[in-house]
Amino acid sequence: EAARQFGTAIAHIYFNCSFDSQFILHELNAQFSGMAGTYDNVYIDIVITSIKNTKSELRKMNGIGYIHQDSKIVGKISSAWSIIPKKLLNRLNTFQ
């Protein structure tokens, strides 16, 4: 859940994605190579690996997040998203 919210925040903050856009999460894959314990802080750094804009609006992005604890990478999260602006979603809904 935290990774999903982080990806949404990145789209809004760094790519000026409208707050009324709809997000479609195509993939969210988490792999852990070690156990994250409760004894120390955990943090995630994310690299956006692919971006597609249409008419200067963010439409797709992929990302990889690395989960760190105690100076070690203990996990990796990959994700793939599509973003649909509200005006396009409204047009699509008229075809239902």
Secondary structure, DSSP 8 states (H G I E B T S, - for coil): -HHHHHHHHHHHHHH---TT-EEEEEEEEEEESS---SSS-EEEEEEEEEEEEETTEEEEEEEEEEEEETTEEEEEEEEEEEEE-HHHHHHHHTT-
